[in-house]
Amino acid sequence: MPDLLEKVTSLAKRRGFIFPSSEIYGGFRSAYDYGPQGAALKWNLKREWIQEMVVKRADIVGLDAAILMSPKVWEASGHTTAGFADELAECPQCHKRWRYDHVKGACPDDKAKLGAPKKFNLLVRTFLGPVEDESALTYFRPETAQGIYVNFENVTATQRVKLPFGIAQIGKAFRNEITPGPFTYRMREFEQMEMQWFCKPDSADEWFTYWKQERMHWYVEVLGISPAHLRFHPHAKEELAHYAKTAVDIEYEYPWGWGELEGIHNRGDFDLTNHAKCSGKDISYFDEAINERVIPYIIETSGGVDRAILVLLLEHYKEEEVKSEKRVVLRFPRWLAPLPAAVLPIVKNNNLVVAKAHEVEQVLRAADFQVFYDEVGSIGRRYRRLDEIGTPFAITIDFDTLEQNTVTVRDRDSMQQERIAIPNLVSYIHEQLRKPI
């Protein structure tokens, strides 16, 4: 589908998934707001990640570190050096700056030859306190990982964890990207799902392979991404980040080509060693099995929430012909759908039908289902609106409901309808939303 990105971008705006930030003021480049459907999809995605990475495992604990930290953290991690920088080149005519590795010497706007490339650090600077001088300088974090490393000793002291173990968190990060886009693929404010796995150095290669497979499996089985649209991209030596011994990306086939979805890295002992050196604190781990202190190696899994949301929209956007009309449907896995069900009174001018519809709505909300109530337009038009936001079940309240205490449940994917007794409705939807084991 050659215009897939354009169609998904339009649908995201029209159906309340993603809005341009500050749109009433003309927008703000590379920043986006998540509308009601987008926010709900995000919540569900993050819930599934936490379930997979923390709840189901006894060897991973959670963390929620601060966005603002001491600037010494970023000095120790290497983010304030040239290693965390893009090479930019300026156009002598329009004076725009471009990433040199993206444009290869010529300005995309006016084709003029670019000047010599210069390093540009990606950290987003800010000042804390009333005076904006170097003593008040700090940074918005460019990754969530460092918050985990500087809390390594706190976690080992309070949680009685033993190697190997992981620390996981979801949180915002910020980078002064020069060429953001397309759409939400690369933004200056983004959200990460990161897990840092601490292990003995001689087992790092084994765990690196293990986490590669685990993370790929999650995208296929939980997010419903076709294996044909995913691949591993090992990093060549010249591609490796300054901290990495080995790295591989899980890539997705976006409309513009293959691109990163998640990174898995063997960071060695770089981070803990540097923080110990720069802070003067001993943050090694006492290994009771060998009766000595060690600096663990770290296997990192780092995925983007925003990229995963974009991939869900791209992957599950479908166009079908139904009775000579085009049907647009988001075929999300049912457990991820922003709204699992909608309640639709067959008419809006009958007080008994409307009252019964609201009663069913409250039954579902009491069972912790986020439900959409819609009484506007023909039933067919309402079905189409629900298809476009990926709602698995449309529950219609009709005149038979008043007599039989049953409702019609329409399935999003098959469009088949089934009559369900209202007392059985909650258990029916629970069962239909259950993930395969």
N, C-alpha and C positions, 0 to 999 in steps of 0.2 A: 504494500500500500504506500505509494510514493509520497503522498501528502499526509501521512499518519500523524506526524508531529503537529501540523497545523490543525488537524481535526481534534486531536487530544487537547491542545491548548485552548481551542474554542469551547469544547465540551467542559473543560475544567472551569472556565469562567462562567459559562451559561448555567451550569448545574451546581455551582457552589463548592467546588473542590479547591481551586486556587485562584486568587485574585492578585493583580499587580499591586504592590505596596504603594500607599500614598496616591492612589489613582486619581482622586479628586484634585490633586495638585500636579497632575501630569505624570505621575508615576515616579519611581525611584529605582534606577537601574540595578538589576541583579537582586532585588529584594521582592519577596512574594509573601502574601498572607494566605493562610489556609482557612477556607470558608467552612460552614457546618459539615458538609460531606467530607472535605479534606481533613478536618480536624478529627472526625470520627475514624476515618481510615488510618490516620496516623496513630491514634490511641490503640487501635486494634493491632496494627503492625508492631508497635513497641511492646504491647502485651504479649504477643506471640514470641518476640525475641527474649523477653524476660523469662517467660515460661521455659523456653528452650535452654537458655544459658544459665539460669539461676535456680528457678523453682524445681526443675526436674533433676538437678544435680546436687550432690552433697559436697562437691569439691570446688564450687564457685560461689563467691559471696558478692553482694552488691555494694555500690558506693555512689554517692552523689557529691562530687567535689565542687568547690567554688569556681566560678568563671574567672574572677580576678584573683591573682596570686602574686607573690613577691616577684619582682622582675629578675631576681637572682635565679628563680626556677628556669627562666627562658635562657639565661646566660649559660647555666649548667647543661641544659638540654641541647645547646647548639643552635637555637632558633634565632638568636640575635646576630649570628655570623653570616657570611656570604653563602653558607651552605643552604640556608633557607631563603632563597631569593630566586627571582626570575630575571632573565636577561631582557631588557627593554631597549628598543631602538626608536628614535624620534624621527617623524617625517619633517623635512625642512620646509614643506609648503603648508600643510594643515596643522603642524605641530602636535599631532596626536602621537601617543606612544603605543607601541605594539610589542607583543611578545615575539622576540626574534625567532624562536624555534617554531612559531606558528605561521609566520608570513614569509620567511626566507628572503629578506632583503628589499622587498618592495611594499609600499603602502597600499593596502587593499582599497583605499578610497580614491587616490589620485595617481597611483602607480609610480610615484616618485621614489627615487632611491633613498633608503633609510640611512640614518647616521650610524655611527659605531654603537654596538650594544653596550649597555651598562647594567650592572646588577641593581636590583630593586627589591628590598626586603618586604616580605608578605605580612609581617606582623601589623596588627591594627593597634595604634598607640592611643593612650588616653592619659589623663592626669587625675590623681586623687588628692583631694584637699583644695583649699581656696587659692593656692598659688600654682600657676602653670610653669614650673621650671623643672630642670632635670631631676631634682630630688623627689618630685612628685610623679615622675614618669612611670607608667606601668603599661601593661598590654592586655587586651582581650585575648583569652587563650586561643591558640591556633589549632589545638587538639585537646581531647579530654584525657589522653594517656598520662600526661605528667601529673595530673591530680591523683592518679592511682599510684604512681611511683613514689611521690613524696609522702604518701600515706601507707607505704608498704610496712613500715615498722609498727604503726598504729594498728593495722589490721592483724598482723601476726601476733601482736601482744594481747589483743582482745578476743580473737576468734578461735584460737587454738588450731589453726590450720596447719597442715603438714604438706610438704612437697610431694607430688606436684599439686598445685591449686591455682585457681583463677580469681581475679577481681573484675567485675563487670560494671559498666555504667553507660547511661544514655545522657547526652547533654549537648548544649550549644557550643559551637566553635566559630571562629572568625578569621578570615584571611583576606588580605587586600588584593584579591585577584584582579589581574589587569584585563583579561579577556573572559568575563563571565558568560554563562550560557552554554549551549542552547537551553532556553526555558529554565527549568530548575536544576539542570545537570551540574552546573558550576556556579555557586553563589558566594557572596562575601559573608553571609550569615547562614550557617547550616547546622544540622544536627547529626551527631555521630552515635553509633552503637558500637562500643569498643569493649573488648575483653582482653585482659593481659594474663597470660598463663605462665606461671613461674615454675620452673622445673630444673632438675640437675643438668649441668652442661652436657654430660654424655648422653642424655636422652632427648636433647633438643631436636635433632633431625627426625626422630621418630614422632615426636609430638607435632612438629611442623606438618608432616604428612597426614597425621590424624586430623588436625584442624582444617586442613585443606578440604578433606573429604566431608567432614561434618558440616562445614559452612556451605559447600556446594549442595549437599543433600537438603539443607534447610530451604534454600531458594527453590528447589524443584518441588519438594514435598509439601512445604507449608505455604509458600507464596504462589505455587502453581506455575512456575516459569518453565517453559519447554526446554529440555536439555539441548535442543538444537540451537537455542538462542543464547546459550551460555558456554564459556570456555575458560580454561586457565591460560594466563599469560605470564610465564616466568620472566623475571627481570634479568636482563643482561647486566654484566658487571658495571657498565657505565650508567645504567639506569638506577642503580641502588641508591637509596637515601643514605645520608651520612652515618646513620645508626645501624643499618641493616647488614646482616651477614648473608641472608637469603631472603627473597621476596617473590611472591606470586600474586597476581590480581585475578579475581573472578571478574570476567568481562561479560557484558551483555551486548547483543547486536542491536544498537540503537538505529533509528532511521538514517543517521548520518555516518554510521559505521560502528565498529567495535570500540567500546570504552569501558573504563573501570566502574565496577559496582561495589566491590569490596576488596580490601587488601589483606593478605596474610603475610606476616613478616617474622623472621627470626632476628630479633634485635640484640641477641647475645647478652652480655652484661654491661653494655654501654651506659644505659640509663641509671641503673642503681650505682654503678661504680662512679659515675660523674657526680651524682647527687651526694654520695658519701664524701667524695673529695672536696666538693665546693661548699658543703654545709659543715664539714668537720664532724659529722655524726656517723657512727657505725650502724649502718642499716643492713648488715649482712644477716644471714639466716643461720641459726644454730641447728645443724643436722644431728639429731640424736643417734641416728643409725651409725654414723661414722665418728661421732663425738668431736666435731669441729665445725667452725663457721664457714659458710660458703656464700658466694654471690650468685644467685640463681640466674639462669638464662631466661629470656622472655620470648614467648611466642605470642604475637599480637594478631587479633582479628579485628579489623576496623572497617565497618560498613557505614554508609550514609543513609540516614532516614529519608532525606529528601530524594536521593537517587532511587531508593527502593520504591517510594511512592510513585515517582515518574515511571519506573519500570512496570509497576502494577497497572498503571493507566495504559501504557503502550501495549503491554502484553495482552491485556484482557479486553481491549477495545475491539468490538466485532460489528460488522455490518451484514445484515441478512435481509433477504427478500421474503416478506410474509404477505400473502394475498395481494401480490403486485405492488406492495409498498415496502419502502426501506425501513428496517428496524435497526436502530443502534442500541447495542447492549454492552454493558461492562460485565463480563463473566468472571468477576472476582471469585476466588474460593469463598464458599459461603461463610466460613468463620471469620473472614476478613471484611465482609461487606459493611459499609458505613452504617446502613440501616438494615437490620435483618428482616424487618417486616413493615408493611404499611396496612393501615385500616381504611377501607373505602366503603362508605355507605352508598348503596346503589342509587339513591336519590337524596337530595339535601332538603327537600321541602316536606318531608314526612317526619314529624316529631318523634314517633316511636322508633323508626329506623335509625335516626340520628342519635337518639338516646342510647340505643343498643350498641351502636358503633362506638360511642364514647365509653360505654361499659367494657367492651372488649379491649379497647385501647388501654384502659386502666388495669385490666387483668394482666396484660402483657408488660406494662411498665412496672407493675408490682413484682413481676418475675425477672426484673432487671434487663428487659429488652428495650433498646432505644427504638422507638416506633414513630412512624410518620403518619399523620392523619391528613387525608386529602378528600375533599368533597366537590372539587371544582372541575367541571368539564365532563365529557362522556367517559364511560368506564374504559373504553379503548384508549383514549388519549391519556388517561391517568396511568394505565399500564405502560405506555411508551415512556412516560416521564420516569417511572420507577425503573424501567429497563436501563435507562441512560445513567442512573446513579448506582446500578448494580444491586438493587434490592431483591433478595432471593424469593420472598413470599409476599404476594398481594392478597389480603384477606378481605373479601367482599361481604358486607352485611346486606341482606336482601329481605324480601317479605317472608320467605321460607324460614329465615332465621327467627322471626318473631314466633312462628308456630312450632318449629322443630328444635330450636336452640342449637342450630348448626350454622357453620359459615362455609363459604367457598374459598379454598386456598389455591391460588394460581402459582405454579412454579415458573420462575424466571427463565430457566434454560429450555425446558421442554414445552412451556406454555400450556401444559396440561392442568386441569382443574380437578380438585378432590374435595369432597364434602367431609368436614371434620366437626365433631361435636365440640362445643365451646369448652366443656370441662377437660377435654383431651388436648386442647390447642397448645398449651404451654409445653407439655411433654412431647408433642409432635414436633414443634419447632426446635426444641432442644436436641432431639434425636437427629433431625435433618441438618443441624449446624455442626454436629460432632465431626471432628477430624478423624480420618482413618488412622488406625494405630500403626 
